[in-house]
Amino acid sequence: MNFTEKSHEAVAGIRGKIFYAVDATVGGGRDALFAASIMEPSGKLFCFDVQAEAIARSKKLIEENAPECACEFFHAGHEHMKELLPRQTHGRINCFFFNLGWLPGSDKKIATRAETTIEGLSAAFELADRNACVISVCCYKAHEGGMSEFRAVERFMEANFPDCKRYTDTLNDLSPELFIVKFGG
Ligand SMILES: C[S@@+](CC[C@H](N)C(=O)[O-])C[C@H]1O[C@@H](n2cnc3c(N)ncnc32)[C@H](O)[C@@H]1O
């Protein structure tokens, strides 16, 4: 299963309703570029990452491939999302990507962590537009800390959104696991 395609497909399901989008872990910028390609032209994209290298890579990718996209980058953890996103976007965000783990091709130790991921997800639930929003969370289990982060996300989802859709390879205990939460019709 291609988890990136699956998460893009879920977000594309609310095409036409995406005015504010957030990539909570912008990394190499692929999810951000996808969001830019399907957002409304008047929309705005907000991207977070703790690594300057990720911000630089993604900025370049967006500038080269979606120069028309209004995009703001925060060199900060997604756990600070609520303080950093403009007040007028609160309750009006239509899509969030949380593609967890580490930046491919860089230091695997700089990966997302259970505690800050749950803070970021809690903020996303508060900031989501309840009439139209998809929250995509892709967990990787095989690296150090990955399984405990996955378990924390699973507990969070079961407590807050038991009806969320889940995708994984059930034959492989270490397969990534994708959670898709959808608000609105
Ligand atoms: C798997 S990559 C993201 C891939 C990316 N969405 C893409 O399309 O290429 C995970 C990213 O999360 C970043 N990260 C780690 N901790 C973070 C945090 N607390 N807040 C935001 N980003 C974080 C890492 O630096 C890394 O770039």
The ligand as a MOL file (V3000), in Angstrom:
LIG
                    3D

  0  0  0     0  0            999 V3000
M  V30 BEGIN CTAB
M  V30 COUNTS 27 29 0 0 0
M  V30 BEGIN ATOM
M  V30 1 C 8.6320 12.0530 7.3890 0
M  V30 2 S 9.2170 13.7110 7.4320 0 CHG=1
M  V30 3 C 7.8900 14.5630 6.6670 0
M  V30 4 C 7.7420 14.3010 5.1860 0
M  V30 5 C 7.0330 15.4000 4.4550 0
M  V30 6 N 5.6650 15.6230 4.9060 0
M  V30 7 C 7.1140 15.2720 2.9630 0
M  V30 8 O 6.0660 15.3470 2.2750 0
M  V30 9 O 8.2250 15.1470 2.4540 0 CHG=-1
M  V30 10 C 9.0430 14.1510 9.1230 0
M  V30 11 C 9.5130 15.5690 9.4480 0
M  V30 12 O 9.0620 15.9120 10.7710 0
M  V30 13 C 9.9590 16.8480 11.2840 0
M  V30 14 N 9.7210 17.0340 12.7160 0
M  V30 15 C 10.2570 16.3700 13.7820 0
M  V30 16 N 9.7310 16.8410 14.9420 0
M  V30 17 C 8.8390 17.8270 14.6020 0
M  V30 18 C 7.9680 18.6890 15.3480 0
M  V30 19 N 7.8970 18.6270 16.6790 0
M  V30 20 N 7.2330 19.5870 14.6550 0
M  V30 21 C 7.3060 19.6740 13.3040 0
M  V30 22 N 8.0970 18.8810 12.5400 0
M  V30 23 C 8.8530 17.9650 13.1960 0
M  V30 24 C 11.3080 16.2860 10.9100 0
M  V30 25 O 12.3030 17.2880 10.9600 0
M  V30 26 C 11.0160 15.7780 9.4710 0
M  V30 27 O 11.3790 16.7390 8.5180 0
M  V30 END ATOM
M  V30 BEGIN BOND
M  V30 1 1 1 2
M  V30 2 1 2 3
M  V30 3 1 2 10
M  V30 4 1 3 4
M  V30 5 1 4 5
M  V30 6 1 5 6
M  V30 7 1 5 7
M  V30 8 2 7 8
M  V30 9 1 7 9
M  V30 10 1 10 11
M  V30 11 1 11 12
M  V30 12 1 11 26
M  V30 13 1 12 13
M  V30 14 1 13 14
M  V30 15 1 13 24
M  V30 16 1 14 15
M  V30 17 1 14 23
M  V30 18 2 15 16
M  V30 19 1 16 17
M  V30 20 1 17 18
M  V30 21 2 17 23
M  V30 22 1 18 19
M  V30 23 2 18 20
M  V30 24 1 20 21
M  V30 25 2 21 22
M  V30 26 1 22 23
M  V30 27 1 24 25
M  V30 28 1 24 26
M  V30 29 1 26 27
M  V30 END BOND
M  V30 END CTAB
M  END
